[in-house]
Amino acid sequence: MTAPRLAPQLTGLRCFACGQSHDPRTLQSLCTHCGLPLRVDYDLSAVQLWLTDLADRPPTLWRYREVLPLHDTDAVSLAEGFTPLLPVGDGVWVKDEARNPTGSFKARGMAVAVSMAKQLGARGLSAPSAGNAAGALAAYGARAGMPVTVAMPQDTPTAFFDECELYGATIHRVAGTIADAGKFLREHGPKDAFDISTLREPYRIEGKKTMGYELVEQFAGEVPDVVLYPTGGGTGLVGMWKAFKEMAQLGWIAPGICPRFVSVQAAGCAPVAKAFHAGQERTVPWPDPHTAAYGLRVPSPLGGFLCVQALRESHGTAITIDEDDMQRATRDLAVRSGIDVCPEGGAAWAAWERLRENGFIRDGERVVVFNTGTGLKYRE
Ligand SMILES: Cc1ncc(COP(=O)(O)O)c(C=O)c1O
């Protein structure tokens, strides 16, 4: 195999928990020392990139190529990222991730992770999914010319299965949740496929962190006060938290400045909210998880400890939303804004209402609510 072409500013991979370093020139999954996720490190002192340099670049996440692990010319891309930030009144903006290829923010993570897996010599790809990640992986696998195997809970809406079939993926329907789908693939999945599950490889975070870069670019160099994020596996949240640290190193924002992150979870599956409010560092598996926001049905997130850290460090909080409220808020936001809202985005909208009532969000603060995907795939 020829040597992989990686970005020169990429300095290495380090375990988020124990700090053990790993070689970025080969395919890596979890830390070989402690079994936890790996972080991608860059030498940002060598990077000269200012917001004003970005104006003429294409409207995709690859506009931030200096803080990504490979060059855009080596990217497996469907023109993902740079989604609109739409004002909806009362000091709130909706970051509309439904506009991505395959209709969700999962496209960002898969674009970077599939690009890296291809560059590092993977022959095939596999992942368990609540729905959106499977669709994105199937599409990016097709774009890369690599075989894809996905496993989803059998009660996942049909549109997600149809989408994976369209892109030619091998599909497994598994009883239980995404945790059972992951176990199924580890036991019965193709042995030569690289496991690209949430946080089991280091690069999906790199794609998702670009949501944080976009917020600062779209707010013309300023930082919103509060970000409400529907949290399942937690890569969106952890990625944005990483982005704000990197932007301080780049000199885009002052050190230590970060929005207050809010993890929005479903009342029927809320391991991050539970650990946060109990003052614990780690999440414990949620028994009998249920919610119609399938992306939030993640009972034991591998990066739960990182979500809790991000919430504490940013002076944020976590909140749970019940199913009725989620359904009502999904519709309310759609009617108010014309945005194609998914249940996870509806949960984030319900959280905005509650946090404004209880005073966590103060008058005059600028708030971003993430609509993480299209609502279309849920309607059956
Ligand atoms: C629409 C949607 N929102 C939110 C999430 C949760 O994302 P994360 O795993 O980054 O917490 C998912 C994950 O499947 C999703 O599909």
PDBQT file of the ligand as one rigid body, heavy atoms in Angstrom, charges set to zero:
ROOT
HETATM    1  C1  LIG A 401     -31.507  13.311  14.003  1.00  0.00    +0.000 C 
HETATM    2  C2  LIG A 401     -30.497  12.983  15.066  1.00  0.00    +0.000 A 
HETATM    3  N1  LIG A 401     -30.297  13.865  16.048  1.00  0.00    +0.000 NA
HETATM    4  C3  LIG A 401     -29.399  13.632  17.033  1.00  0.00    +0.000 A 
HETATM    5  C4  LIG A 401     -28.696  12.443  17.100  1.00  0.00    +0.000 A 
HETATM    6  C5  LIG A 401     -27.709  12.230  18.211  1.00  0.00    +0.000 C 
HETATM    7  O1  LIG A 401     -26.445  12.551  17.783  1.00  0.00    +0.000 OA
HETATM    8  P1  LIG A 401     -25.113  12.294  18.575  1.00  0.00    +0.000 P 
HETATM    9  O2  LIG A 401     -24.852  10.833  18.461  1.00  0.00    +0.000 OA
HETATM   10  O3  LIG A 401     -24.086  13.139  17.945  1.00  0.00    +0.000 OA
HETATM   11  O4  LIG A 401     -25.368  12.687  19.992  1.00  0.00    +0.000 OA
HETATM   12  C6  LIG A 401     -28.877  11.488  16.092  1.00  0.00    +0.000 A 
HETATM   13  C7  LIG A 401     -28.118  10.223  16.103  1.00  0.00    +0.000 C 
HETATM   14  O5  LIG A 401     -28.504   9.223  15.557  1.00  0.00    +0.000 OA
HETATM   15  C8  LIG A 401     -29.796  11.761  15.052  1.00  0.00    +0.000 A 
HETATM   16  O6  LIG A 401     -30.005  10.887  14.057  1.00  0.00    +0.000 OA
ENDROOT
TORSDOF 0
